[in-house]
Amino acid sequence: MILTITDVEYLGEYSLLCTFSNGERRKIDLTPLLDYPAYQELRDKKQFEQFGLDHTIFWANGADIAPEYLFENGVAA
């Protein structure tokens, strides 16, 4: 089964609540990713908050995150 994100909610402070195609919901803090070059400009919270959803989370700068990463690194909610 291919895991996708069906819904996402911004919780503040770079944390997201993701609902996955298997029905599970997980909360994930993405602060650690902000040190990587692809995510550094997302330190600006206004830019971070402007994510999109198309089976995964993405931003206008081209950054995205694999649903598997979000699932494995998230905490059950």
MDAnalysis code that builds the backbone (N, CA, C; Angstrom):
import MDAnalysis as mda
import numpy as np

u = mda.Universe.empty(231, n_residues=77, atom_resindex=np.repeat(np.arange(77), 3), trajectory=True)
u.add_TopologyAttr("name", ["N", "CA", "C"] * 77)
u.add_TopologyAttr("resid", np.arange(1, 78))
u.add_TopologyAttr("resname", ["MET", "ILE", "LEU", "THR", "ILE", "THR", "ASP", "VAL", "GLU", "TYR", "LEU", "GLY", "GLU", "TYR", "SER", "LEU", "LEU", "CYS", "THR", "PHE", "SER", "ASN", "GLY", "GLU", "ARG", "ARG", "LYS", "ILE", "ASP", "LEU", "THR", "PRO", "LEU", "LEU", "ASP", "TYR", "PRO", "ALA", "TYR", "GLN", "GLU", "LEU", "ARG", "ASP", "LYS", "LYS", "GLN", "PHE", "GLU", "GLN", "PHE", "GLY", "LEU", "ASP", "HIS", "THR", "ILE", "PHE", "TRP", "ALA", "ASN", "GLY", "ALA", "ASP", "ILE", "ALA", "PRO", "GLU", "TYR", "LEU", "PHE", "GLU", "ASN", "GLY", "VAL", "ALA", "ALA"])
u.atoms.positions = np.array([
    [0.828, -1.185, 0.000],
    [0.000, 0.000, 0.000],
    [0.871, 1.246, 0.000],
    [0.572, 2.156, -0.877],
    [1.298, 3.419, -0.932],
    [0.690, 4.369, 0.090],
    [1.519, 4.913, 0.945],
    [1.080, 5.813, 1.995],
    [1.057, 7.240, 1.463],
    [-0.065, 7.932, 1.631],
    [-0.186, 9.340, 1.248],
    [-0.795, 10.107, 2.408],
    [-0.744, 11.420, 2.302],
    [-1.360, 12.287, 3.301],
    [-2.682, 12.771, 2.724],
    [-3.741, 12.616, 3.504],
    [-5.070, 13.017, 3.040],
    [-5.534, 14.331, 3.652],
    [-4.922, 14.723, 4.773],
    [-5.280, 15.991, 5.415],
    [-4.108, 16.434, 6.279],
    [-3.954, 17.746, 6.413],
    [-2.880, 18.283, 7.253],
    [-3.370, 19.563, 7.919],
    [-2.951, 19.726, 9.166],
    [-3.327, 20.899, 9.948],
    [-2.062, 21.477, 10.573],
    [-1.895, 22.796, 10.470],
    [-0.746, 23.452, 11.099],
    [-1.063, 23.685, 12.567],
    [-0.206, 23.199, 13.453],
    [-0.412, 23.317, 14.890],
    [0.374, 24.451, 15.515],
    [1.216, 25.113, 14.732],
    [2.064, 26.179, 15.254],
    [3.458, 25.666, 15.542],
    [4.404, 26.591, 15.606],
    [5.797, 26.261, 15.943],
    [6.353, 25.114, 15.095],
    [6.086, 25.154, 13.795],
    [6.625, 24.193, 12.819],
    [6.126, 22.761, 13.014],
    [5.006, 22.601, 13.691],
    [4.423, 21.278, 13.900],
    [3.171, 21.105, 13.054],
    [3.004, 19.894, 12.530],
    [1.860, 19.572, 11.690],
    [1.155, 18.334, 12.241],
    [-0.144, 18.285, 12.017],
    [-0.924, 17.100, 12.319],
    [-1.359, 16.521, 10.980],
    [-0.838, 15.352, 10.651],
    [-1.089, 14.728, 9.350],
    [-2.027, 13.540, 9.511],
    [-2.979, 13.458, 8.594],
    [-3.839, 12.290, 8.496],
    [-3.379, 11.516, 7.264],
    [-3.144, 10.224, 7.442],
    [-2.602, 9.388, 6.379],
    [-3.684, 8.530, 5.744],
    [-3.388, 8.025, 4.569],
    [-4.352, 7.223, 3.807],
    [-4.740, 5.923, 4.515],
    [-3.984, 5.515, 5.509],
    [-4.340, 4.321, 6.283],
    [-5.228, 4.674, 7.481],
    [-5.608, 5.960, 7.599],
    [-6.489, 6.413, 8.669],
    [-5.783, 6.905, 9.912],
    [-4.484, 6.675, 10.015],
    [-3.753, 7.107, 11.206],
    [-3.449, 8.600, 11.148],
    [-3.373, 9.209, 12.336],
    [-3.012, 10.625, 12.456],
    [-1.737, 10.715, 13.284],
    [-0.823, 11.558, 12.813],
    [0.442, 11.720, 13.534],
    [0.834, 13.187, 13.574],
    [1.375, 13.570, 14.717],
    [1.886, 14.923, 14.910],
    [3.392, 14.877, 14.704],
    [3.899, 15.862, 13.956],
    [5.335, 15.888, 13.709],
    [5.867, 17.310, 13.815],
    [6.991, 17.435, 14.490],
    [7.704, 18.705, 14.618],
    [8.779, 18.722, 13.535],
    [8.681, 19.675, 12.610],
    [9.628, 19.741, 11.496],
    [10.801, 20.686, 11.759],
    [10.930, 21.180, 12.972],
    [12.033, 22.096, 13.304],
    [13.403, 21.533, 12.912],
    [13.696, 20.240, 13.154],
    [15.027, 19.724, 12.793],
    [15.345, 19.849, 11.297],
    [14.345, 19.821, 10.434],
    [14.597, 19.922, 8.989],
    [15.020, 21.317, 8.559],
    [14.741, 22.323, 9.376],
    [15.020, 23.707, 8.996],
    [16.508, 24.015, 8.890],
    [17.360, 23.113, 9.334],
    [18.808, 23.284, 9.204],
    [19.315, 22.849, 7.828],
    [18.513, 22.098, 7.090],
    [18.912, 21.631, 5.758],
    [18.631, 22.713, 4.714],
    [19.529, 22.869, 3.727],
    [19.391, 23.941, 2.740],
    [18.018, 24.041, 2.073],
    [17.398, 22.939, 1.733],
    [16.105, 22.976, 1.041],
    [14.995, 23.567, 1.906],
    [15.191, 23.563, 3.216],
    [14.141, 24.012, 4.136],
    [14.480, 25.307, 4.871],
    [15.694, 25.840, 4.705],
    [16.130, 26.989, 5.498],
    [15.226, 28.211, 5.350],
    [14.750, 28.496, 4.152],
    [13.902, 29.680, 4.000],
    [12.541, 29.492, 4.658],
    [12.212, 28.273, 5.030],
    [10.952, 28.022, 5.713],
    [11.031, 28.355, 7.202],
    [12.187, 28.796, 7.652],
    [12.297, 29.307, 9.021],
    [11.388, 30.518, 9.204],
    [11.141, 31.221, 8.106],
    [10.163, 32.308, 8.114],
    [8.790, 31.645, 8.259],
    [8.167, 31.820, 9.416],
    [6.916, 31.107, 9.695],
    [5.820, 31.419, 8.683],
    [5.837, 32.612, 8.146],
    [4.821, 32.954, 7.141],
    [4.978, 32.082, 5.902],
    [6.215, 31.793, 5.515],
    [6.450, 30.897, 4.379],
    [6.132, 29.451, 4.755],
    [6.507, 29.050, 5.951],
    [6.244, 27.676, 6.392],
    [4.750, 27.381, 6.381],
    [3.950, 28.336, 6.842],
    [2.502, 28.152, 6.947],
    [1.819, 28.038, 5.589],
    [2.510, 28.391, 4.523],
    [1.908, 28.381, 3.185],
    [2.243, 27.084, 2.439],
    [2.010, 25.970, 3.094],
    [2.259, 24.669, 2.480],
    [1.039, 24.249, 1.674],
    [1.267, 23.310, 0.780],
    [0.184, 22.730, 0.006],
    [0.116, 21.236, 0.278],
    [-0.954, 20.629, -0.199],
    [-1.139, 19.198, -0.014],
    [-1.532, 18.562, -1.334],
    [-0.711, 17.629, -1.786],
    [-0.995, 16.854, -2.987],
    [-0.408, 15.461, -2.762],
    [-1.046, 14.681, -1.928],
    [-0.594, 13.357, -1.483],
    [0.593, 13.457, -0.533],
    [1.245, 14.591, -0.468],
    [2.292, 14.894, 0.496],
    [2.276, 16.403, 0.716],
    [3.121, 16.880, 1.595],
    [3.196, 18.310, 1.888],
    [4.295, 18.926, 1.036],
    [4.017, 20.111, 0.487],
    [5.007, 20.797, -0.338],
    [4.917, 22.301, -0.108],
    [5.986, 23.002, -0.512],
    [6.047, 24.450, -0.398],
    [6.413, 25.047, -1.750],
    [6.169, 26.337, -1.898],
    [6.398, 27.041, -3.166],
    [7.864, 27.017, -3.588],
    [8.796, 26.876, -2.640],
    [10.213, 26.864, -2.993],
    [10.661, 25.522, -3.577],
    [9.732, 24.571, -3.693],
    [10.060, 23.261, -4.246],
    [10.320, 22.192, -3.204],
    [10.414, 22.575, -1.954],
    [10.645, 21.602, -0.887],
    [9.393, 20.754, -0.670],
    [9.595, 19.503, -0.389],
    [8.496, 18.617, -0.010],
    [9.045, 17.566, 0.944],
    [8.142, 16.765, 1.498],
    [8.553, 15.756, 2.462],
    [7.817, 14.463, 2.143],
    [8.532, 13.379, 2.092],
    [7.927, 12.081, 1.806],
    [6.947, 11.705, 2.917],
    [5.779, 11.207, 2.552],
    [4.811, 10.783, 3.565],
    [5.394, 9.736, 4.525],
    [6.257, 8.880, 4.019],
    [6.861, 7.849, 4.861],
    [7.713, 8.474, 5.979],
    [8.437, 9.555, 5.636],
    [9.235, 10.249, 6.651],
    [8.317, 10.817, 7.738],
    [7.247, 11.461, 7.308],
    [6.315, 12.064, 8.262],
    [5.681, 10.998, 9.152],
    [5.338, 9.866, 8.569],
    [4.718, 8.778, 9.330],
    [5.697, 8.189, 10.336],
    [6.897, 7.890, 9.889],
    [7.886, 7.241, 10.752],
    [8.396, 8.149, 11.854],
    [8.450, 9.459, 11.602],
    [8.983, 10.397, 12.582],
    [7.913, 11.110, 13.394],
    [6.668, 10.842, 13.072],
    [5.574, 11.454, 13.802],
    [5.194, 10.673, 15.050],
    [4.425, 11.327, 15.900],
    [3.929, 10.732, 17.127],
    [2.428, 10.522, 16.962],
    [1.943, 9.350, 17.306],
    [0.517, 9.063, 17.177],
    [-0.310, 10.125, 17.887],
    [-1.356, 10.568, 17.205],
    [-2.215, 11.608, 17.773],
    [-3.634, 11.084, 17.934],
])
